[in-house]
Amino acid sequence: MVQERLKELLAEAEKLMAKADNKDAVERLRVKYLGRKGELTKIFKSIPDLPDSQKPLVGKSANIAKNKLEKLIKEAFQQAEEKPQASPASFDPTIPGAPPPLGHIHPLTHTIEEVSDIFRTMGFTVAEGPEVEKDWYNFEALNIPPDHPSRDDFDTFYVSDHILLRSQTSTVQIRTMEKNEPPVRIIAPGRCFRPDTEDARHSAMFHQIEGLMVDENVSFGDLKAILHIFAREFFHEDVEVRFRPSFFPFTEPSAEVDCTCPVCSGDGCSTCSYSGWLEILGAGMVDPNVFDSVGFDKEKYTGFAFGMGIERLAMLKYRINDIRLFFNGDTRFLSQFSL
Ligand code: PHE
């Protein structure tokens, strides 16, 4: 009967071994049959109590069974090793997932939105124009005739004789006035191009925000008030602005506008070359010749316009010392602006 028991054990072990698909499971089976308290071990231990006549036979059968089992176990171990370990223990469904990398808006887009929001609260709407422009919008309608030396200040890339990449968002002044009657109160953010050699402060592609307000009785005082409010909202409420006489072909009088240096609050530092002031934009009263270009009544209406560089504003506000950082796609820089 011991022989019967051995057969059963072997058959059972074979079945279980086939299902054991990892080393731990095989090891458990090894212990079950061949361990110190294992099934086969028990049989070996029972041999001394058997009648002498049975001892040799049972001993032989038990040894054969032992050899077969050891072979089975060895094979099962090898198979478990070859199989890729799909160990259920290595997958814990309760662990929170790895967060996917999330994008965010570019610091320049953020700055455009910030500036736009400030002007929206003062009744300005956002207008847009194309980046590939006609000479008319970039120059002629803005009181910059062909071959006039002032073209040099707004030089650009040409697609053909009269088609070019706009070098200023002032183009949108003209486009807006051609399509609308006063009152006009718009800002126009967008990309501009100039054949500048790249360095820490120059880029052949950059962004501006234009502003234009036209109505009866719009004065230089309105311009000063609105730009002062803008500077206070954008930088700091204690910021002061000053207007220096300047020249733009499409405004008369024209001014360059400085604000107290946001880095040193006007005390003088390396950012403002120890002057306490930083130039932030160009502005002026719309030149009557521009009104003529778009058919506005220059006797009835007055207006002001201004234009500022977005990169410059962002660099001042966030203390960025190289304009190229905005455009080289280095996420170590950009990821600091998930504002
Ligand atoms: N377009 C001018 C520039 O690019 C800025 C400006 C806009 C000046 C509107 C006056 C009025 O420098």
Boltz pocket constraint, residues with backbone or C-beta under 6 A from the ligand:
constraints:
  - pocket:
      binder: B
      contacts: [[A, 167], [A, 168], [A, 169], [A, 170], [A, 210], [A, 211], [A, 248], [A, 251], [A, 255], [A, 282], [A, 283], [A, 284], [A, 305], [A, 306], [A, 307], [A, 308]]
      max_distance: 6.0
